[in-house]
Amino acid sequence: MILGERGITVTALSRRTGVHKSHLSRGLRHAEAKVIGGDLAGRIALELGLPVDYWPEYREAVVVERVRSDATWRDRLYDCVSEGSETTRSR
């Protein structure tokens, strides 16, 4: 696991990120259907000396925020991903 490679424990990372150790541990292991949110993924990356967008959860959160805040961008993205499907929408 990357924590071991970076020489940091879950306990130390939880202190640095301000997240309870058990929550962080379950999220990193995807135990009990726990997932790491985009903001936390970015904070973890920075604490490990990685680019803020290292984890896909962070990148996904950025895309979702953009989709929610920009209707034009949302519709263009929808058109792109729905190409070839039977889904149609009226504008």
N, C-alpha and C positions, 0 to 999 in steps of 0.2 A: 504494500500500500504506500501511497505517496507520502503519508505522514512519516513513516519509518525512514524513507529515503531522505526526507528533509530534517530528520532528527528531532521531531516534535511529537508529543503525545496528544491524545484526545483531550486530556485534562488541561494541558497547557493551551491548546488551541481554543478550548471552550472559554478559558479565562481571557484570552486575547480578543475573542469575538463577542464576548458577553452573552454566550448561549450556554444553557445548562448542559453539563457533560452528557447526561443520559439522552437528551434530545439530539445533541450533535452526533453521538455515537450511533443512535438508531437511524438518523438521517443518512449518515455516511454509509451505513450497511443496508439501507433501504429496508430495515426491519420494521415490522408492524405497519407496513404501507407508508412509512414516513419518507418524506422527500425534503430535500434542501431547496429553499426558495431562492429566487434570483439574487436578491440583495445579500443573503447570507453566503451564497456561492461566490459572489464577488469579494466579500470580506475574507473568506477563507483563502481564496486565490492570492489576494494581496498579502495575507499573513504568511503564506508559504513561498512568497517571492515569485509568484506566477503572474501573468497578465490577468487583469480583472475579468476578462472574457474567456478564461481558460475552460471553465465548466459549461456544458451545454445548458444547464439550468439558468445561468446568467444570460446567455444569448437569447434563450427562449423568452425570458422575462422582458428583455429589451424589445423584441419583436411584438410581443403581446401588447406592451404599453403603446407602441407606435400604432398598432392596429386599432386599439381602443381610442386613441386620441386623434386619428386622422382618417376620416371616412373615405377620402379619395385613395389614400394608400391602401386601406382595407379592401376596397373594391378592386383595385388593380391586383393586389395579392390574390384575392379570391378568384379573379378571372384566370390568373396564372395557374393556380393549383387545381382548378376545376376543369381545365381544358380537357376535352375528350370524354368527360363524364356526361351522364344524362341530366345533370343538374342545370337548370336554367334560372335566370332571374330577370325580372323586368326592372328597367332603370327608370 
